[in-house]
Amino acid sequence: MEQEQVFIYCRVSTVGQAEDGWSLDAQEKSCKKFAEDKGYRILKIFRDEGRSGTNADKRPALQEMILECQRTKNINAVIVYDTSRFARNTQDHLAVKAILKKVGTRLISLSQPMLDESATGKMVDVILASVNQFQSDMNSQKTIDGMQERFDSGWYPGLAKLGYLNEEVNEDKIIVNDPARWSLMKDAFKMYLKGRYSAIEISEIFYEKGLTSRYGKKISNSIMINILKNPFYAGLMQWGGCEKIGNHEAMITLKEHKRILQIMATHNNHSCRRRIHSFLLSGFTYCGICGKKRLVGEKHRAGRTDDYYHCSAIASRRKHTNEGQNIEIGELEKMVEEKFKGIQFSKEFINAVIEKVREFWENKMKAVNIDKRGLLNKRTGIEKKKVTAEEKLIAGTLKDNDFTRMRDRYDAEIKGINMQLEKVEEKKNIDIDTVRATLNLTRNIYGSYKKSDFKTKRLYLSIFWDGFWVKDKKIIEARLTPLMDALVEKEQMVIKNPTISEASNKNFVRLLSSASEHTSMSSDSPNGDVRITSNWLRR
């Protein structure tokens, strides 16, 4: 009788299976012994290590074995330790088995000898395949439930973020500080909070100090941005669309996290490209000769020459010379500052803003008080439960282990509520700062701009101006944003003459005359106000 030729297939999907008797070596040993006892000739052994049984397409050894069976067409059987090693998806199980049967190859399972080609054997085969899939689905659900349970108990269920480590303590999976990265990461956050460094600069500076990715490489710009934006570092976990204060130690406060998001938003205003030097008017000033080319800032070594803005077009494509056109940085920035001096909101508009701000603040305070009252009531309830547990411990009706477990849970819940209260208070402070900035800007545009820092000035520039066109070292056109343009058109914003003398006022009107076909003016008021209703403003 001709000796039957067989393949052996083994698979494990987890380290746990390898430790519980399902190891590849154990499966292979059992299958080889079975084949030898039956007198089969083993042609090849296929092994899938760390591969899920729920998807046949993701198991290269299984795919290779099927192709070998189809190619040679003389493989009598494939031996597996258990059909769950073969597939845990009913559809895959039946499909692969049908492919093997088509080329004359049967499936032999050591732990399920009742499987054969009889009607009963086929029915049992389908049932077992369905049970395998059900078990796989149950394991997946258990994994999801376990991760959700860890999240609910205050521990992040996934891979720890950079700067932290996953650790198992008393069978609990928790998040601990990474001693190799913790201090460096905290210092990186502190440096970014200064507002003077970009994410890529932070990455480069701290790479030199020893901060690396998990693979020992420099942290990329995109990953560093995600790290800086991630609320996890402020103690707030996000999982499955939910948020929760975690038990891990926060690197920064929630207030600092909010500040980082504000800094990042400011950095992205008008320009997100990294520059060695930052120029206040980058993205706002244009060449009055080219019309569309931006002016760029250029710095020189001290004492060599002045720093200046110049047309960004390269010499070969520029249809004009830069001779006499380069303008000193401080001079142009002063000219732009003066443009704010002539802008003033109408009293009607200011009163409307104040009313809106008052309404905004009253609504905010109502919401804050409701949130605080709810959190305080919740904390009081938990504190009462803690006192009850303490009384039961003293009375001897509560075991020490149970008390420890309950106290730790109550303390974690109280800690979470306190952080939420802090978050509410910080949000209130941010809101009042927003109110202050709004009122200051509304009442005194020029004063607010002049005393602002670099980032806030760029914010104000983006609110009021689309751009400034410069020629012969003068601003020949200052174009308002659509928002400001609409306020001018509705006479809610006044372009006020910054000078007192009538001669200067007439000169101011004369400078505007180049845009007379687009602009209607009235300068008959005793204080020399000029109201503009235009799509843009030329000066």
C-alpha positions as CSV (number, residue, x, y, z in Angstrom):
1,M,0.0,0.0,0.0
2,E,1.4,3.4,-1.0
3,Q,2.4,5.6,1.9
4,E,0.2,8.6,2.5
5,Q,1.8,12.0,2.3
6,V,0.8,14.7,4.8
7,F,1.4,18.2,5.9
8,I,1.4,19.4,9.5
9,Y,0.0,22.8,10.4
10,C,0.5,24.5,13.8
11,R,-0.5,27.9,15.1
12,V,-0.4,30.1,18.2
13,S,-1.8,33.6,18.5
14,T,-0.6,34.7,21.9
15,V,2.2,34.2,24.4
16,G,-0.3,32.9,26.8
17,Q,-1.2,30.0,24.6
18,A,2.5,29.1,24.3
19,E,2.7,29.0,28.1
20,D,-0.6,27.0,28.5
21,G,0.4,23.9,26.5
22,W,-0.6,25.3,23.1
23,S,3.0,26.0,22.1
24,L,4.1,25.4,18.5
25,D,6.7,22.8,19.6
26,A,4.0,20.9,21.7
27,Q,1.6,20.9,18.7
28,E,4.3,19.8,16.3
29,K,5.5,17.0,18.6
30,S,1.9,15.6,19.0
31,C,1.2,15.8,15.3
32,K,4.5,14.1,14.3
33,K,3.9,11.3,16.7
34,F,0.4,10.7,15.3
35,A,1.7,10.7,11.7
36,E,4.5,8.2,12.6
37,D,2.1,5.9,14.4
38,K,-0.2,5.9,11.3
39,G,2.7,5.4,9.0
40,Y,2.3,8.7,7.2
41,R,5.1,10.4,5.4
42,I,5.5,14.0,6.6
43,L,6.5,16.2,3.7
44,K,6.5,19.6,5.4
45,I,5.5,21.4,8.6
46,F,3.9,24.8,8.5
47,R,3.9,27.1,11.6
48,D,2.1,30.4,12.1
49,E,3.4,32.1,15.3
50,G,1.5,35.0,16.9
51,R,-1.2,34.9,14.2
52,S,-4.9,35.3,14.9
53,G,-7.2,32.5,13.8
54,T,-10.1,34.8,13.0
55,N,-8.7,35.8,9.6
56,A,-7.1,33.3,7.3
57,D,-5.7,36.0,5.1
58,K,-3.3,37.1,7.9
59,R,-1.6,33.7,8.3
60,P,1.2,33.3,5.7
61,A,2.0,29.7,6.6
62,L,-1.6,28.7,6.1
63,Q,-1.7,30.4,2.7
64,E,1.6,28.8,1.7
65,M,0.3,25.3,2.8
66,I,-2.9,25.7,0.7
67,L,-0.9,26.7,-2.4
68,E,1.4,23.7,-1.9
69,C,-1.6,21.4,-1.7
70,Q,-3.1,22.9,-4.9
71,R,0.3,22.8,-6.7
72,T,1.3,19.2,-6.0
73,K,-2.2,17.7,-5.8
74,N,-0.8,14.6,-4.0
75,I,-1.1,15.6,-0.4
76,N,-3.5,13.1,1.3
77,A,-4.1,15.0,4.5
78,V,-3.3,18.0,6.6
79,I,-2.8,17.2,10.3
80,V,-3.7,19.7,13.0
81,Y,-3.8,19.4,16.8
82,D,-7.2,20.9,17.0
83,T,-9.6,22.6,14.5
84,S,-9.3,25.8,16.6
85,R,-5.7,25.9,15.4
86,F,-6.9,25.6,11.8
87,A,-9.5,28.5,11.9
88,R,-11.7,30.3,14.4
89,N,-13.9,31.8,11.7
90,T,-16.7,29.4,10.5
91,Q,-16.6,30.8,7.0
92,D,-12.8,30.5,6.7
93,H,-12.9,27.0,8.2
94,L,-15.4,25.7,5.7
95,A,-13.9,27.6,2.8
96,V,-10.4,26.2,3.3
97,K,-11.6,22.8,4.0
98,A,-13.6,22.9,0.7
99,I,-10.4,24.0,-1.2
100,L,-8.4,21.1,0.3
101,K,-11.2,18.6,-0.5
102,K,-11.2,19.8,-4.1
103,V,-7.5,18.7,-4.5
104,G,-8.0,15.4,-2.6
105,T,-6.7,16.6,0.8
106,R,-8.6,15.7,4.0
107,L,-8.3,17.4,7.4
108,I,-7.3,15.4,10.4
109,S,-7.7,16.8,14.0
110,L,-5.9,14.9,16.8
111,S,-8.3,16.1,19.5
112,Q,-11.4,15.5,17.4
113,P,-11.2,12.0,15.8
114,M,-15.0,11.9,15.3
115,L,-14.6,14.3,12.3
116,D,-15.0,12.4,9.0
117,E,-16.9,12.7,5.7
118,S,-20.1,11.1,7.1
119,A,-23.2,13.3,7.5
120,T,-22.7,13.2,11.3
121,G,-19.0,14.1,11.0
122,K,-19.8,17.0,8.7
123,M,-22.5,18.3,11.0
124,V,-20.1,18.0,14.0
125,D,-17.4,19.8,12.0
126,V,-19.7,22.7,11.3
127,I,-20.8,22.9,15.0
128,L,-17.2,22.8,16.2
129,A,-16.2,25.5,13.7
130,S,-19.0,27.7,14.9
131,V,-18.0,27.0,18.5
132,N,-14.5,28.1,17.7
133,Q,-15.7,31.3,16.2
134,F,-18.0,31.9,19.2
135,Q,-15.1,31.3,21.5
136,S,-12.9,33.8,19.5
137,D,-15.7,36.4,19.6
138,M,-16.1,35.9,23.3
139,N,-12.4,36.3,23.8
140,S,-12.5,39.5,21.8
141,Q,-15.4,40.8,23.8
142,K,-13.6,39.8,27.1
143,T,-10.6,41.8,25.9
144,I,-12.7,44.9,25.1
145,D,-14.6,44.5,28.4
146,G,-11.3,44.1,30.3
147,M,-9.9,47.3,28.7
148,Q,-13.1,49.2,29.5
149,E,-13.0,47.9,33.1
150,R,-9.4,49.2,33.4
151,F,-10.5,52.6,32.0
152,D,-13.4,52.8,34.4
153,S,-11.1,52.0,37.4
154,G,-8.8,54.9,36.4
155,W,-6.1,53.2,34.4
156,Y,-5.3,53.7,30.8
157,P,-6.0,50.4,29.0
158,G,-3.7,50.8,26.0
159,L,0.0,51.2,25.5
160,A,1.4,53.8,27.9
161,K,2.3,57.1,26.4
162,L,5.9,58.1,26.0
163,G,7.2,59.0,29.4
164,Y,5.2,56.3,31.1
165,L,5.4,52.5,31.3
166,N,2.9,49.7,31.6
167,E,3.4,47.7,34.8
168,E,1.6,44.8,36.5
169,V,1.3,45.2,40.3
170,N,-0.6,42.6,42.3
171,E,-2.2,41.4,39.1
172,D,-3.4,44.9,38.3
173,K,-2.2,46.6,35.1
174,I,-1.3,50.1,35.9
175,I,0.7,53.1,34.4
176,V,3.9,54.2,36.1
177,N,6.5,56.9,35.4
178,D,9.3,56.0,33.0
179,P,12.5,56.8,35.0
180,A,14.5,57.2,31.8
181,R,12.2,59.8,30.2
182,W,9.9,61.3,32.9
183,S,12.1,64.3,34.0
184,L,13.1,65.1,30.4
185,M,9.4,65.0,29.3
186,K,8.4,67.4,32.1
187,D,11.2,69.8,31.2
188,A,10.1,69.7,27.5
189,F,6.5,70.7,28.5
190,K,7.9,73.5,30.7
191,M,10.0,74.8,27.8
192,Y,7.1,74.7,25.3
193,L,4.9,76.6,27.8
194,K,7.3,79.6,27.5
195,G,5.8,80.1,24.0
196,R,9.2,80.7,22.3
197,Y,9.9,77.3,20.9
198,S,8.3,75.2,18.2
199,A,7.6,71.5,18.6
200,I,10.5,70.5,16.3
201,E,12.9,72.7,18.3
202,I,11.7,71.0,21.5
203,S,12.4,67.7,19.9
204,E,15.9,68.6,18.8
205,I,16.9,70.3,22.1
206,F,15.8,67.3,24.2
207,Y,17.2,64.7,21.8
208,E,20.6,66.2,22.6
209,K,19.7,65.8,26.3
210,G,18.8,62.1,25.8
211,L,15.0,62.1,25.1
212,T,14.3,59.6,22.4
213,S,11.4,57.6,21.0
214,R,10.7,54.0,22.1
215,Y,13.1,52.9,19.4
216,G,15.9,55.2,20.4
217,K,15.4,57.7,17.6
218,K,14.7,61.4,17.7
219,I,11.1,62.2,18.2
220,S,9.6,63.4,14.9
221,N,7.8,66.8,14.6
222,S,4.3,65.2,14.1
223,I,4.7,62.9,17.1
224,M,6.0,65.7,19.3
225,I,3.0,67.8,18.3
226,N,0.7,64.9,19.3
227,I,2.5,64.5,22.6
228,L,2.2,68.2,23.4
229,K,-1.5,68.2,22.5
230,N,-2.4,65.0,24.4
231,P,-4.5,65.6,27.6
232,F,-3.1,62.3,29.0
233,Y,-0.1,64.2,30.2
234,A,-2.4,66.5,32.2
235,G,-4.1,63.4,33.8
236,L,-7.0,63.2,31.5
237,M,-7.6,59.8,29.8
238,Q,-9.6,59.4,26.5
239,W,-10.9,56.0,25.5
240,G,-13.8,54.9,23.4
241,G,-15.2,58.4,23.1
242,C,-15.2,58.9,26.9
243,E,-13.0,61.1,29.1
244,K,-11.9,60.3,32.6
245,I,-9.3,61.6,35.1
246,G,-6.7,58.8,35.4
247,N,-4.8,57.5,38.4
248,H,-1.4,58.0,36.7
249,E,0.7,61.0,37.8
250,A,0.2,64.0,35.6
251,M,3.2,65.8,34.1
252,I,1.3,69.1,33.8
253,T,-1.9,70.7,35.0
254,L,-5.1,71.0,33.0
255,K,-4.5,74.7,33.0
256,E,-1.1,74.2,31.5
257,H,-2.6,71.8,28.9
258,K,-5.0,74.5,27.9
259,R,-2.2,77.0,27.6
260,I,-0.2,74.7,25.4
261,L,-3.2,74.4,23.0
262,Q,-3.5,78.2,22.9
263,I,0.3,78.5,22.2
264,M,0.0,75.9,19.4
265,A,-3.0,77.7,17.9
266,T,-1.1,81.0,17.9
267,H,2.0,79.4,16.3
268,N,-0.2,78.2,13.5
269,N,-1.7,81.7,12.8
270,H,-0.9,82.8,9.3
271,S,2.2,80.6,9.0
272,C,3.1,77.2,10.2
273,R,6.5,76.9,8.7
274,R,9.5,76.9,11.0
275,R,11.8,79.9,10.8
276,I,15.2,80.6,12.4
277,H,13.9,84.2,13.1
278,S,10.4,85.3,13.7
279,F,9.2,88.5,12.1
280,L,6.1,90.3,13.3
281,L,4.8,91.2,9.9
282,S,5.5,87.9,8.1
283,G,2.5,87.0,6.0
284,F,0.9,90.5,6.3
285,T,3.1,92.7,4.1
286,Y,3.3,92.7,0.3
287,C,5.5,94.4,-2.3
288,G,3.6,97.4,-3.7
289,I,5.4,97.0,-7.1
290,C,4.9,93.2,-7.7
291,G,1.5,93.5,-6.1
292,K,1.3,89.9,-4.9
293,K,4.8,88.9,-3.7
294,R,5.2,89.0,0.1
295,L,7.8,91.0,1.9
296,V,10.2,88.8,4.0
297,G,12.3,89.8,6.9
298,E,16.1,89.5,6.9
299,K,18.4,89.7,9.8
300,H,22.1,90.6,9.8
301,R,24.9,90.3,12.3
302,A,25.1,93.1,14.8
303,G,26.9,96.2,13.4
304,R,26.9,94.9,9.8
305,T,23.7,96.5,8.6
306,D,20.1,97.1,9.6
307,D,17.6,94.3,9.6
308,Y,14.9,94.9,7.0
309,Y,11.9,93.6,5.0
310,H,12.3,93.1,1.2
311,C,10.4,91.6,-1.7
312,S,10.5,87.8,-1.7
313,A,10.6,87.4,-5.5
314,I,14.0,86.1,-6.6
315,A,16.1,88.4,-8.7
316,S,15.7,86.5,-12.0
317,R,11.9,86.7,-11.8
318,R,11.6,90.1,-10.2
319,K,10.5,92.8,-12.7
320,H,11.9,95.5,-10.5
321,T,15.0,96.3,-8.5
322,N,15.0,96.3,-4.7
323,E,17.1,99.4,-4.7
324,G,15.5,101.9,-2.4
325,Q,12.7,99.4,-1.6
326,N,14.2,97.6,1.4
327,I,12.6,99.0,4.6
328,E,14.0,98.7,8.1
329,I,12.1,96.3,10.3
330,G,11.4,98.7,13.1
331,E,10.3,101.4,10.8
332,L,7.7,99.3,9.0
333,E,6.4,97.8,12.2
334,K,6.0,101.4,13.6
335,M,4.0,102.4,10.5
336,V,1.7,99.4,10.9
337,E,1.3,100.3,14.6
338,E,0.2,103.8,13.6
339,K,-2.6,102.3,11.4
340,F,-4.2,101.0,14.6
341,K,-4.2,104.5,16.1
342,G,-6.8,105.7,13.6
343,I,-9.3,102.8,14.3
344,Q,-12.1,103.2,16.8
345,F,-15.3,101.3,17.3
346,S,-18.5,103.4,17.6
347,K,-20.1,103.9,21.0
348,E,-23.1,102.0,19.8
349,F,-20.9,99.0,18.9
350,I,-18.9,99.2,22.2
351,N,-22.2,99.2,24.2
352,A,-23.5,96.2,22.2
353,V,-20.2,94.3,22.9
354,I,-20.4,95.1,26.6
355,E,-24.0,93.8,26.7
356,K,-23.0,90.7,24.9
357,V,-20.0,90.1,27.2
358,R,-22.3,90.6,30.2
359,E,-24.8,88.1,28.9
360,F,-21.9,85.7,28.0
361,W,-20.5,85.9,31.5
362,E,-23.8,85.5,33.3
363,N,-24.5,82.3,31.3
364,K,-21.0,81.1,32.0
365,M,-21.3,81.7,35.7
366,K,-24.7,79.9,35.8
367,A,-23.1,76.8,34.1
368,V,-20.1,77.0,36.4
369,N,-22.2,77.1,39.5
370,I,-24.3,74.2,38.3
371,D,-21.2,72.1,37.5
372,K,-19.5,73.0,40.8
373,R,-22.7,72.3,42.9
374,G,-23.1,68.9,41.2
375,L,-19.4,67.9,41.7
376,L,-19.5,69.1,45.4
377,N,-22.6,67.1,46.1
378,K,-21.0,64.0,44.5
379,R,-17.8,64.5,46.5
380,T,-19.9,64.9,49.7
381,G,-21.7,61.6,49.0
382,I,-18.4,59.7,48.5
383,E,-16.9,61.2,51.6
384,K,-19.9,60.0,53.6
385,K,-19.4,56.5,52.1
386,K,-15.8,56.6,53.2
387,V,-16.8,57.6,56.8
388,T,-19.2,54.8,56.9
389,A,-16.5,52.3,55.8
390,E,-14.2,53.7,58.5
391,E,-16.9,53.2,61.1
392,K,-17.6,49.6,59.9
393,L,-13.8,48.9,60.1
394,I,-13.7,50.1,63.7
395,A,-16.8,48.2,64.6
396,G,-15.3,45.0,63.1
397,T,-18.0,44.5,60.5
398,L,-15.7,45.2,57.6
399,K,-12.6,43.2,56.8
400,D,-9.3,45.1,56.5
401,N,-8.7,44.0,52.9
402,D,-12.2,45.1,51.9
403,F,-11.7,48.5,53.7
404,T,-8.4,49.1,51.9
405,R,-10.0,48.3,48.6
406,M,-13.0,50.6,49.3
407,R,-10.8,53.4,50.6
408,D,-8.6,53.3,47.6
409,R,-11.6,53.5,45.3
410,Y,-13.2,56.4,47.2
411,D,-9.9,58.3,47.3
412,A,-9.4,57.8,43.5
413,E,-13.0,59.0,43.0
414,I,-12.5,62.1,45.2
415,K,-9.2,62.8,43.5
416,G,-11.0,62.7,40.1
417,I,-13.7,65.1,41.3
418,N,-11.2,67.5,42.7
419,M,-9.4,67.6,39.4
420,Q,-12.8,68.2,37.7
421,L,-13.4,71.1,40.1
422,E,-10.0,72.5,39.2
423,K,-10.8,72.1,35.6
424,V,-14.1,74.1,36.0
425,E,-12.2,76.8,37.9
426,E,-9.5,77.0,35.3
427,K,-12.1,77.3,32.6
428,K,-13.7,80.1,34.5
429,N,-10.4,81.9,34.7
430,I,-9.8,81.5,30.9
431,D,-13.3,82.9,30.3
432,I,-12.7,86.0,32.4
433,D,-9.4,86.6,30.6
434,T,-11.2,86.3,27.3
435,V,-13.8,88.9,28.6
436,R,-11.0,91.2,29.7
437,A,-9.2,91.0,26.4
438,T,-12.4,91.6,24.5
439,L,-13.3,94.7,26.5
440,N,-9.8,96.2,26.4
441,L,-9.6,95.7,22.6
442,T,-13.1,97.1,22.1
443,R,-12.4,100.3,24.2
444,N,-8.9,101.0,23.0
445,I,-7.7,99.2,19.9
446,Y,-4.4,101.1,19.5
447,G,-3.5,100.8,23.2
448,S,-4.3,97.1,23.3
449,Y,-2.2,96.4,20.2
450,K,0.8,98.5,21.4
451,K,1.2,96.9,24.8
452,S,0.6,93.3,23.5
453,D,3.3,90.7,23.2
454,F,4.5,89.3,19.8
455,K,1.9,86.5,19.6
456,T,-1.0,88.7,20.5
457,K,0.0,91.4,18.1
458,R,-0.1,88.8,15.3
459,L,-3.5,87.8,16.5
460,Y,-4.7,91.4,16.3
461,L,-3.2,91.8,12.9
462,S,-5.1,88.8,11.6
463,I,-8.3,90.2,13.1
464,F,-8.1,93.6,11.5
465,W,-5.9,93.4,8.4
466,D,-5.8,91.3,5.3
467,G,-2.5,92.9,4.4
468,F,-0.3,96.0,3.8
469,W,1.2,96.9,0.5
470,V,4.6,98.8,0.6
471,K,6.3,100.9,-2.0
472,D,9.1,103.4,-1.7
473,K,9.3,102.6,2.0
474,K,5.7,103.6,2.6
475,I,2.5,101.8,3.1
476,I,0.5,102.6,0.0
477,E,-2.5,100.3,0.8
478,A,-3.9,98.8,4.0
479,R,-6.6,96.3,3.4
480,L,-9.1,95.4,6.1
481,T,-10.4,91.9,6.7
482,P,-14.0,91.1,5.6
483,L,-15.1,91.3,9.3
484,M,-13.7,94.8,9.8
485,D,-14.9,95.8,6.4
486,A,-18.5,94.8,7.3
487,L,-18.3,96.9,10.5
488,V,-17.0,99.9,8.5
489,E,-19.9,99.5,6.1
490,K,-22.4,99.4,8.9
491,E,-20.6,102.4,10.5
492,Q,-19.9,100.4,13.6
493,M,-16.2,101.2,13.2
494,V,-14.7,104.6,12.6
495,I,-11.4,105.4,10.9
496,K,-10.4,108.4,13.1
497,N,-7.8,111.0,12.0
498,P,-4.8,110.5,14.3
499,T,-3.7,114.1,14.0
500,I,-5.3,117.3,15.3
501,S,-4.5,120.0,12.8
502,E,-6.9,120.7,9.9
503,A,-4.0,120.7,7.4
504,S,-3.0,117.2,8.4
505,N,-6.6,116.1,8.2
506,K,-6.9,117.5,4.7
507,N,-3.7,115.6,3.8
508,F,-5.2,112.5,5.2
509,V,-8.3,112.9,3.1
510,R,-6.1,113.6,0.0
511,L,-4.2,110.4,0.6
512,L,-7.5,108.5,0.5
513,S,-8.6,110.1,-2.7
514,S,-6.9,107.5,-4.9
515,A,-9.7,105.1,-3.8
516,S,-12.5,107.6,-4.1
517,E,-14.4,105.5,-6.5
518,H,-14.6,102.7,-3.9
519,T,-15.0,104.9,-0.8
520,S,-17.6,107.3,0.5
521,M,-16.3,109.7,3.2
522,S,-17.6,112.3,5.6
523,S,-15.2,114.7,7.3
524,D,-17.6,117.3,8.5
525,S,-17.6,116.3,12.1
526,P,-15.8,118.8,14.4
527,N,-13.3,116.3,15.6
528,G,-12.2,115.3,12.1
529,D,-13.7,111.8,12.1
530,V,-13.6,110.0,8.7
531,R,-16.2,107.3,8.2
532,I,-15.3,104.7,5.6
533,T,-17.7,102.4,3.8
534,S,-15.7,100.4,1.4
535,N,-14.5,96.9,0.4
536,W,-11.0,98.0,1.2
537,L,-9.1,101.0,2.5
538,R,-6.3,102.7,0.7
539,R,-4.1,105.2,2.4
